[in-house]
Amino acid sequence: MKCPCCGHDNLPGADACEQCQTSLIHVDQVLEDVQQSQTDIETSLMQEQISSLQPVEPLCVARGTTLQQAIRIMRERRIGCVVVTDDAAGNAGRLVGILTERDLLQKVAGQGLDYSQCMVEDFMSPSPETSKQEHPLAYALHRMIISDIRYLPLVDEDDRPEGIISSRDVITYIKKRFVNL
C-alpha cells in the first residue's frame, strides 16, 4: 500500500508507513469509499435518463435571424446559446444548427462585422450533436466530452428541439446526487 504522504510502497495491512511513520490505518477505508463512490456515479450515469436533469426548453431562432437579434436574445435571457431551426418563425422547425458563445468568440468577435446584416446561419455550428431525453446520462456526457461541447440539444423523433442541457447541468446533477465526494 502506498503512503499518501511520501509515496513509499508499504506492505498491505501495515499500520504505519515504514519510511515516514504516517498512520495508514484509515487509508484502506478512504480508498474503499472512493472506489464505491466511483461505482455509484458510474451506475447512476448509466441508469438515469437525460430527462432527470429536467432540461430547459431551448430558445429557438430561425436560420434567417440576424446576429444582432440572436445576441440580443442571448444577453436578455442570460443564456449561452440559441438553437437554430429551419422554420421561418424559429420555433416549430427542425434543428439545423446551434449558435453558442464559443461561436461568437471564435467566428464573430473582432471581425468588424455589421451584426444587423449578418445571418445566424453563417456563424452557427451546423448539424450539432443531439440526443433524446430517454438516453442515459452517460451517453450525453460522452457526446459532450468527445465533441468538446458545452450544450447538447435534445430533439424529438422529427429532429425538432424539445430541450437542451449544458455541461453545468451534468455537474450540478453529480454534485447534488453525490454531495459527500
C-alpha positions, 0 to 999 in steps of 0.5 A: 500500500502506498503512503499518501504522504511520501509515496513509499510502497508499504506492505498491505495491512501495515499500520504505519508507513515504514519510511515516514511513520504516517498512520495508514490505518484509515487509508484502506477505508478512504480508498474503499469509499472512493472506489464505491463512490466511483461505482455509484456515479458510474451506475447512476450515469448509466441508469438515469435518463437525460430527462432527470436533469429536467432540461430547459426548453431551448430558445429557438431562432430561425436560420434567417435571424440576424446576429444582432437579434440572436445576441440580443436574445442571448444577453436578455435571457442570460443564456449561452446559446440559441438553437437554430431551426429551419422554420421561418418563425424559429420555433416549430422547425427542425434543428439545423444548427446551434449558435453558442458563445464559443461561436461568437468568440471564435467566428464573430468577435473582432471581425468588424462585422455589421451584426444587423446584416449578418445571418445566424446561419453563417456563424452557427455550428451546423448539424450539432450533436443531439440526443433524446431525453430517454438516453442515459446520462452517460451517453450525453456526457460522452457526446459532450466530452468527445465533441468538446461541447458545452450544450447538447440539444435534445430533439424529438423523433422529427429532429425538432428541439424539445430541450437542451442541457449544458455541461453545468447541468451534468455537474450540478446533477453529480454534485447534488446526487453525490454531495459527500465526494 
